[in-house]
Amino acid sequence: MDALTTFTPSQDTTNPQASAALRASMPAESLLPMPVQYLDRFDKSQRRDWAHVSSKSIPLLARCVVFGGGLALTVYGAFEMYKVIDVGPITTLKWALLVLFIANFSWISLAFCSSLVGFFWLLTHSVKSSVLPSHLSTRTAIVMPIYNEAPSRVIGSMEAMIKAVSATGLGSHFDWFFLSDTTNPNIWIGEESAFLSLRQKMGDQIALYYRHRPRNINRKAGNIADFVSRWGGHYDHMLVLDADSVMSGEAIIRLAAAMEADADAGIIQSVPLIVNRNTLFARVQQFAARIYGPILATGMAIWSGRDCNYWGHNAIIRTKAFAAHCGLPDLRGRPPFGGHVLSHDFVEAALIRRAGYGVRMLPLLTGSYEESPPSLIDLAARDRRWCQGNLQHIRILPTKGLLLATRQHLATGIMGYLASPLWMAQLLIGIVLVLQSTYIRPEYFTNEFALFPAWPRFDAERALSLFGVTMSVLLAPKLFGLLVAILDNQTRRSCGGALRLIISTILEVILSALVAPIMMVIQTGSVMQILFGSDTGWNPQRRDDGSIPFIQIVRRHRSHVILGFVTLVAALLISPSLAAWMSPTIAGLILAIVLSWASGQLWIGLALRRMGLLLTPEETHPPDVLQQANALQKELALEGHDELDCLRKLHDDAHFREAHVSFLPVIGRRHRGEIDTDYAVAQTKLMDAQSIEDALAWLKPRERFMVLHDRALIEALARLPHENPLPQSVAAAG
């Protein structure tokens, strides 16, 4: 249990950190039971009824357009593909090619139809600005789970949001929480130091809290569950952020007001835009999210209605409903498919919807922001974890009581990663069939009588036509987004005008087409690793714009380049037309090292920005909260919170040391005979140390972590003298 009593420093309370520590690290606990939910059984009679009749409405027309249209397109594509291969005998390989084509084409057909709904809705509905609510009647906890992030980044962003909400005059309805799962001891102490600085700056008017978990059980989902079960009873709602989240005060107020006004809502999700990105790859993502994202998000929001999805951050949640229905079970078996649920957000949305609460999305709510990986390699690292989490949802799909729309969201997430190996298999089978038709002699003596030998053949003209249809369906959502952006005067001007918007879109399409085969190979490898039982780790995401060393890029992509050259040679040997047909895929693989290097280059992204390309409105006219967050992050970084040595800080700063000790949870006595090796080693090293310099040199990160958790070891650390203490006169002058 965290320290809940007031901490009284033994020295001068005019010290800022000592003054900030006068308040407890967390409020008094208000427990909410959070029972683990069953996936194999559900009593539908226990599902709550809608409080309002209007909540029962289902967007049937939009669903007919999306799923009926997707089915019609898939049937058309399947028929055309059948006609392509229905020239001569249809072999097993041809049937396999047809099945793979249908799987891939159905995936993009649904996305096309969903974007079509979003496109026409945005064309026919004007966005009306509404007056900001002047009153709230509920309390909301704004929680930011953090894990080994730069303290200046998370504290600076939170400070900007606190000031933005306070400026609305409704700040008293919100409490702010840093929920730390950090395992790096230096970053942990940096978090506490920056937090105490912020608490001192904000004063007593802002309810600001910090909690560090000794063990990060079940990762982010466990972090949120720990907060909800221990302190959730204080709050009607909680607004969950990510470490890279920034939201305007207006957006936060509007989310809280929307939840107050909708008694049937369990989760209301905003659509965060990507911001603050400068490398080539990140700017491409930022532009795509800003121009095409609203089309896709609006389409999903329209057809989903109250059966929408949750993305884990920048969303407001009804706390008691979440506690009652979103306790996640551990899946039977070992990782990667067993153990705790990785992609918890989809599952939490599924469970709260199963219980009878709506999950809504507000795609046109402005003021919600996040960041994205700065390079292709960073995206691949994050993608590996998401891949495992989404494939784990195969175990969630049979859950009893889930709605059909919920299962569709889960299936979409799964297909997002299975699409890559399916695409690769389709390419390989296509190559084998072309090879067969080129080099394998016809079968003159088949089982059935025929006047002519059986050559493996295709309808080339129909195949070319089907390829055009496929590309049109694939690229249409980008065209829809471009048209909506051009038709919107403010967006068009902020993006540099219609011509620059068009050039930027073409650039994005080309770069995305070249990167796609690289990601296909990477994701196929990830899927294969997971299927063969390889578990992923949980590393913090690299968010800075610093480039990756070139040698690391070469090592990461050399196999892709080799594969590209092998494919090129094989295609040329088989048929020059095959090489031409596969040229986008081959080019992407051969250029993998160059593309990956360029993706993380800051100067390329900034050069495009100076040329007015890949611009977004949030870049040309930055919102106030973003400007303030960026400025505060730089200010905190200059104060040195990101570069602290945890042991030196605890040893040299008595006020901070007392604050840190007051924040530590009260841990019960260990059982006799239970010895933690890291603790024992840390204790022995501190006993042997004759100066703080010895401790700094000897204690390894894990041992330092043990010291930071233990009051007795902290006292032993504090008693250590300096190796060469300053003369008394110099110390007094300091």
N, C-alpha and C positions, 0 to 999 in steps of 0.2 A: 504494500500500500504506500502511495506517495505521501510525503510529509504534508500535513494539512494544517499544522499549527504555525503561528507567526514566528518568524526567525528574528532573533534579537542579536545583532552583532555586538561583539565585545569592545569594538573600537569606534572611531569617529563615524557617526551616521551621516555626516555630510558627504561622504564618499558616494558618488553616483551609484555604483554597483551595490554598495551596502544598503543604500536607501531603497533601491529597486527590489532588493531581497526581503524587505520588511513584509511583503505579501507572500503568501504561500505559492508554491509553483503551480498548484492546481486547486480548483475549488473543492469544497466538501463533496464526497461521493454521493450520487443519487442513482441507485442501482436500477437497471432495467434487465429483466430476464431475457436472455437471447438463446432460446432452445435450438439445438441442431435440428434441421429439417430432414424429413424422410424423402428420399427420391423414389422409392419403390412403392409407396402407397400415399393416397390422398383422398380425403372424404370431401366430395364436392359440396355436400350440405353445409360444410363449415366455411365455404367461401362467402364473404360478406356481400350484401346486396348494395347496389349503387344508391348513394344518398340522393342523387338528382336524376330525374328521368332522362335529361339530355345526355347523361353519361352513357346511356345504353346504346346510343346511335353508333352504327358501324359504317364506315365509308365504303359502301358496297360498290358504287360506281368506280371509284379510284382503284379498288382491288380488282374489279373486272377488267379494267384497262391494263393494269400492271400484269396480273397473272394470266388473264385471258389473252392479252396481247403477246405476252411472253410465250405462252403455249402455242399460239398461232404462228409466231415467228419461228419457233423451234420446229414445229411440224413442217413448215415451208422449207427451212434449211435442211431438215432430215430428208425430205423428198428430193430436193435438188442434189444433195450429196449422194443419195441412192442412185439417182440418174447418172451422176458422174462415174460411179463405179460399175453401173449396170451396162457395161459394154464387154461382152464376153462373159465367161463364168465368174461368179462372185466367190472368191476364195475366203478362207478363214481370216487372212490378213485384211482383206477388204471389209469384211464384217467388223473386225476390230477397229479399223479406221473410221467406219461409220459410227460406231458406238462412242468412240472418243470425240469425234466431231460434235455429236449431239450433246454430250456432257459439257463441252466447252462452249458451244453456241447457245445452249439454254442459259448458261451463266450470264453471258453478255446481253442476251435478249431481255432478261429480267431487269438488268441495270438500265438498258435503253428505255424500256417502257416506264420504269420508275422516274427516270430523268425527264421523259416526255410529260408526265403528269406535273412534275415540278416546274418545267418550262412554261406550260400553258397556264398554270396557276399564277406564276410570277408575272406573266404577260397581262393577265386579266385582273390582278389585284394590286392596287397601289398600297405602298407601305405608309401608314398614317402614324404620325408621331402623337403619342398620348401624354397627358400630364402625369408627372411622376407622383405616385401616391404620397399623401401628406401624413398618413397615419398607418401604423402597424399595431396589431394587438397580440402578436406572438413573439417568442424569443427564438433566436437561431444561433447555433454554434457554427462558426466558420473554421473548418479544420484543414490543416495542411500536413499530410503525412510526408516525412522527409527521411531520406536514406543516403547518407554520405554525400550530400550536396554541399557546394560552396556556401558557407553561412551568409556571406554578403548577398548572394542571389536570393535566397528564400526570405531572409529578414527584410531586405530592401523592398521586395515585391509586396510582402505583407504590410509593411509600413505605408506604402503608397495606397493600398486598398483600404486600410484603416482610415487614412486621411480622406479618401474619396467618399467613404460611407459617412464619416462624421460630417462632411460638408453638406450632406443632404438633410441634416437635422434629425436623422433617425438612428444614429449610431448606438443609442442606448439599448436597442433591441438585439444587439449582436455581441457575442463573446468570441474571442479569437484564440485559436489553439495551434501550437506547433506540436505535432505528434512525431517524435523522433525515434527511428529505429536504427540510427547510425551506429556502425561498428568500428569506425576509424576513431581512435581516442583523441587525436588532434582536432578532427572536425567536430567531435562531440563538445569539446571544451570551447571551440570557436563558436558553436551554436549558442551555448549558454552565455558566453561573453557578449555576443551580439544581441541576444535576447534581453539581457539585463540592461544593456545600453538603450535598447528600444523601449523597454518598460519605463526606464527613468525619463526618457524623452516624452513618452505619451502621458505620464502622470497617472493619478488615481482614477481619472474619468474613464479610461479604457480598460475593459476586462480582458487582460492579455495573459495567456498561460503557456507553460512549456512542460512536456512530459517526455522522459526518455525511458524506453523499455529495456530492461537488462538483457532480455532475449527476444529477438524478433521472430516470434512464433507465427507461422502462416503468413509471413511477409505483410504486404499492404492490407490484405483482407483481415488478417489478424490484428493489425494495428488499429483499423477502424472499429473492429468488433470489440476490442479492449476498451476503447473510448466509449462506445455506445453502452456497453454493459455496465460500466462503472460510473459514468457521468451523464449518460444520455437522458436520465430522468429529469434533468433541469430544463431540457430544451424541446420545443415543439418540432423544430426542424434542424437539420444540419446541412450546411453547404460544403461539399467536399471539393477540395482543390488538389492539384498536382504541384510538385515542386517548381514547375515552370509556368504555373498558371498566374494570370493577372486578370482581374475583372474590374470594370468601372463601378463606381458607387451606384449609378443608375441601374446597371444590370443586376447587381446584387439585390437592390431594393425591389426591382420588378419581379425577380424570381421569388422573393419572400412573399410579395403581394399576390403573385399568381398561385402560390401554394395555399395561402390563407383563403383565397376566393374559391378554391376547388377542393371540397372536402373529399372527393373521390380520388385525388391524385396521390400516388405514393412516391413517385419520382418525376421531377420536371427537369429535362436536360436542355442546356443551352448548346449552341454549336460554336465551339471556339475557333477563331481564325489564327493562322500561324503568323507570327510577327517576329521582329528583331533579327531576321536572318540575312546574312550577307555573303556566304559562300555560294558558288554557282549552284550546287545541288540543292542547298536549302532555299535559295531564291526561287528555283524552279518549283519546289514543293509549295512555297509560300504563295506564288502566283497561281498555281493550279488550285490550291485550296480556296483562294479568294474568288477566282473566276468561275470554276466549275463546282466548287463545294456547295454553294447555295442551291444550285439546281438539284443535286443529288439529295441534300438534306431535306429540302422542301418536299421533293417527291416521296421520300421515306415518311416524313411527318404526315403527309396527306393520306397515304394509303394505310399507314399503321394506326392512325387515330390514337386511341388510348392503349394500344398494344405495341408501343414503341420500344426502343432499346436504351440502354444506359452505358455510357462510355467510361465510367469510373471517375470522372472529375468534371468540374465546372457545372455541377448539377445540384439541385436542392432535393432533400429527401425527408419524408415524414418519419421522424425518429422512432416513435413507438411502433409503427407498422414495420419498419426495417428490423427492429429488435425482435418483434414477434415472429417474423416470417422469413428472415434472411440469414439465419444461422447456417453457415455452410458446413456440410459434413466432409470428412476425409473420405476420399474414394478408396475402395478396396484395392489392394495390390500396391506395388511399388511404382515410383515414378518411372517413365514419364506419364503414363496414363493413370496411375494411382496417386495416392497421397492427397495433399491439400489442393484445392482448386486454384489454378494459376490465374486464368482470365475470369476473375470473380465477378466483374461488373455485369456481363451478359447473364450470368446465373442468378445474381441478385435481382436483376430486372425480371427474370423469368419467375422467380419465387414470389416476389411481391405482387406480380400480376396474377399469378395463380391464386393468391389469397383474396383477390377481388379489388385490388387497388390499381388505378390507372398509371401507366407510364407514358408521359407525354414529352414532346420535343417542341421547343420554340425556335424554329430555324431563322426567324427574322429578328430575334433579340440581338441587339448590338452590344458591344462592350465586353465580350468574352474572348480571351486570348490564351494562346499557348505557344510553345516553341517546337522545333523539329530537329532531328539529327542533322549535323552539319555536313556529312559526307556519306557516300555510298556505303563505306565500310561500317560507319556508325549505324546506319539504317539496318544493315544486315545483322549486326549484333543485337539490336533491339528486336528485329524481326524473328530471330531464332527463339526468343522467349515467348513472343506472341504466337508463333507457330505451334509450340508445344501446348500453350494454353488453349488455343482454338481447337487443335486436334483432340485435346482432352474432352472437349464438349461432345465428342462421339459417345462418351459415357453418360452425358447429361441428356441427350436427345430422348431416350425412352422414359424420362421422368414422368411419373403419373400426374395428371391434372394440368399439364402445360397446355396453353392455347396454341392453335395452329400457327398463328402469326409469330408467336414466341419461338416455336420450333423452326420457323423460316429464318428468323434472325440467327439462331444457332447454326443452321445449315449454311447460311451465307458466310458466316465466319469460318466454318470448316472448309467450305469450297474455296475461300480466298487463298488457301494454301495448297489444297489438293489440285487446284487449277494448274499449277506449275508442272508437277509430274505428269498430269494428263496432257498438257500441251507438249511436253518433251516426248512423251510416248507417241503422240500423234505425228510429230515431226519424224521420229525414228521409223515408224511404220510406213510413212509416206516415202521416205528415202529407200527403204527395203523394197517397196512396191515398184518404185522407179528403177531400181537396180535390177529387179526381177524382169521387168519388161524390156530392159536394155540388153542384159547379158545372158539371161536364161533362155535356152532355145524353146520354141513352142512345143506343146504336148500334142504330138501327132496321133497317138494311139490312146484315146481316153476310154473310159468304161462304156460310154454311150457312143453310138455311131454318129459321125459328123462328116460333112463333106470337106470342111476346112479345119486346119489345126487351131488349137485354143491358145491365142496370145493373151497375156495379161495386158488389158488396154483400159483407157479412161476417155471420157468425153472432155477433151481439153477446153473447148469453147465454153461448155457449161461450168467447168471448174473455174475458169477465169471469171465468169459472171458471179459465181458463188463467192469467190474471193472478194470481189468488189462489194457485194452485199455485206459480207462479214466485216470488212473494214469500215463500211458506212455505219453499221450498227455499233461498232466499237468506238468510233470517233464522234458519233452524233452528240453525246452528252457534252463534249468539249465545244462543239459548235453551238449548242444551245446556250451554254454559259457565256460564250463570246458574244452572241446576239443580245442576251439580256444586259451584259456589261456595256455594250455599245449604245443600246437604247436608253440606258440610265445616264442622264447628263453628268451627274456628280461623279459616278464611277468612271465614265469615259474620260472626263477631264483629269481626274486624279491619276489615271493610268497612262497619261501622256497623249491622249487622243486616240481616235479610231485606228489610224494607221499603225501607231506603235502597239496598240492592243492586238492587232492582227499579226504583226511581226512577232510579238512576244508569244502569241499562241502557236504560231508555226515553229518557233524555236523550242517551245516546251514540248510540242508533239514529236519533233525530231529527237530531242534528247531523251524523252521518255521511251521512244521506240528503240533507241540504241541501248538504253539501260535495261529494258524489259528482258532480253535474253540472258543477261547477266543475273538478274534477280530470279529468272526461271531456273537456272542451274543452281544458284545458291539455295533457293527454297526447296528445290527437289532434293538436294543434299540434306537439308534440315529435316524434311519429311522422312527420308530414308533413315537418318540417324535416330529419329524418334521412334519409328516403327521397329527398329532393332534395339530399342531400350536405352538409348542415350538420354540422360537427364541434363537439363540446362542449369546454369548457375543463376545468380541474381546479382549482377553487377550494376553499379550506378551508371546512368546514361551520361555520355560525354555531351555537354551542351555548348561548350565554347567553340569559337570559329577557328581555332588553331588547326593547321593541316597535319595530316598523318605522315610520318617519315616515309620517303619513297621506297626504301627497301622493304618496309612492311607491306606497302601496297603491292609490290612485285610478288612477294611471297603469297599474298592473299589471292591474287588473280592470275598467276602464271598458268595454272591448270585451265582456266577459262580461255586464255590466249591459245594454248596448245590445242584445246578442243576446237576452237574456231578455225585454226589452220588445217587441222585434220578434216574437219567438215568441208572446208573449201576445196581441198584437194580431191576428196571423195566425190563431191558434187560435180567438179569439173570432169573427173574421169567418167562419171556416169552420164552426165548431160550438161552442156552449158546452160540450157534453159532451167535446169534444176538449180544450178548455182545462182542464176539471176533471181529465181523465185525465193531462194533462201538468203539473198544478199543482206536484208536488214538484220536477220539473226546472226549471220556470219560476221558482218561488220561490227555488231555490238560486242561479240565475243573476242574478236581479234583486237579491238580497241579497248578492251576491258581495263588494262593498266592505265592507259592514257585517260580514259573517261573517269576512272576512279580517282586518279591524281587530280584531274581538273575539277572534279566535283567538290573537293575540299579546299580549293584555292579561293582565298579571300579577294585577291586582286581581280580575278575574272568576274566575280559577282559584282564588285564595286565598279568595274569598268562598264558592265552592262547597265548598272544603275545610272552612271553618268550619261550613258547614251539614251536613257529614258526607256529601257527595256526591262520587262518582268517587274514593272512597278505595281504597287498596290495602293489603294487609298490610305491605308493605315501607315504607309511608308511616307507618302508625300505630305499627308496631314496627320501626323502622329497624335493619337488621343492623349489627353492630359495625363491620365493615369499611367500610360506607358512611358511618357517622358519622365514623369516623376519617379517611377520604379527604376528606370535605367540610371537616373542621376543618383538615387539613393544607394543602388548597388555599387556604383563606383566609389561613393563616399565611404561606405562601410568597408570596401576592400582596402581603401587607403588607410583606414584605421587599424588594419592588420589582423582582423578577426579570422581571415582565411589562412594565415601563416603562423598561427600560434603553436608553440610547443606545449603540449598539455601538462607535462610535469613541471616545466619551468613556470608556467602560469600559476599552477596550484602552489608551488613553493614560494614564489616571490610576492604574490598578491593575497594577503591574508583576508581581505574583505571578500574577494572572489571565492577563495577557498571555503569560507564559512557559508557563502551562498550556495556553492556547489554541494556541500555536505547537507544543507537543509533541503536540497532538491532530491536527494537520493531516497529511493524507496526503503521502507523498513523491512529488512529481510530477516526471517526467522533463523534460529540457530541451525547449523548444519548437523546432520546425524553423525554420531560417532562412527569413525571408520571411513567416512566419505571424504576423500581428498581430491581437490581439483589441482591437477598438475601445474597449470599456469599460475594459479594462486600461490601454491607452495614455492614455486621458483621465484615469483615476484617477491614474496615475503623473505626468502633466503637472501636474495640479492640486496634488498633494502637493509637487511641486518648486517650484511658485509660491507655495504657502502659507507665510506667515511666522508663523502661530500655529495652535494647535489650533482656535481659533474660525473661522479661514478654512476649514479642512478641513471642519468641521461645517456651515458655510454652503454650501460649494461642491459637495461630493460627493453625487451622487444615489444612490438605493437600489442600482441595479445596479452602480455604481462602488464603493460601499461593500462590496458583495458580493465584488468583485474584490480589494479591499484585505484583507478578512478571510482570503482564501485564499492570500495571498502573503507570505512571510516578509520579503522585502526591503521591500515597501510597509508592512508593520507596523512595521519598524524605522524607516522614514522618518516614519511617523506618531508614533511614540514620541518622536522627537527634537524634535518641534515644541514650542515654549514656549507658555505661556499669554499671551494678549494683555496682561493686567494681572496679573502674578504677585503673589501675596501677599507682604507684607513678611516678611523672614526670621524675625522674632520671632513673628509670627502663625502662620507655617507650622510653626515648631518647637513652638509651643503646641498646634497641631492634631494 
